[in-house]
Amino acid sequence: MGFSEKQESLVKESWEVMKQNVPELSLRFFTLILEIAPAAKNMFSFLQNTDEIPQNNPKFKAHAVKVFKMTCESAIQLREREKVVVADTTLKWLGAIHLQKGVINPHFEVVKEALLRTVKEAMGDKWSEEMNGAWAQAYDLLAIAIQDEMKAEAPAA
């Protein structure tokens, strides 16, 4: 699944815009995840057993920024590296933690929807279907890398 120059350009251009507002966009991204799939709240230890508004939780904010930045930064390197670039140790950790938390394929679709909606909102009138497609493909490649690592980490049945 190649990543074209045009797709790379669209992702890089939009990331340059979004980088200016990472804290707010990260919170929006994770808020959308919880709106789309409210049960996801229970997958995060720092949100369990609390009625606190997630956006007021410092651990939620820090996690949102970390995930949003890693997702976006791995996307902008796709064409150059021809694969998702996340440190092997980070990828192993992501596979292990996603497996431990019981993440399944439909969860990746929820995150993808939240990411694409966040990009669309952030880009306003600069957004296009072509940009949406570029981000969708970039996210899919990251999700596949994490899912492959989850399979590698899973105990043999």
Secondary structure, 3 states (H helix, E strand, C coil): CCCCHHHHHHHHHHHHHHHHHHHHHHHHHHHHHHHHCHHHHHHCCCCCCCCCCHHHCHHHHHHHHHHHHHHHHHHCCHHHHCCCCCCHHHHHHHHHHHHHCCCCHHHHHHHHHHHHHHHHHHHHHHCCHHHHHHHHHHHHHHHHHHHHHHHHHCCCC
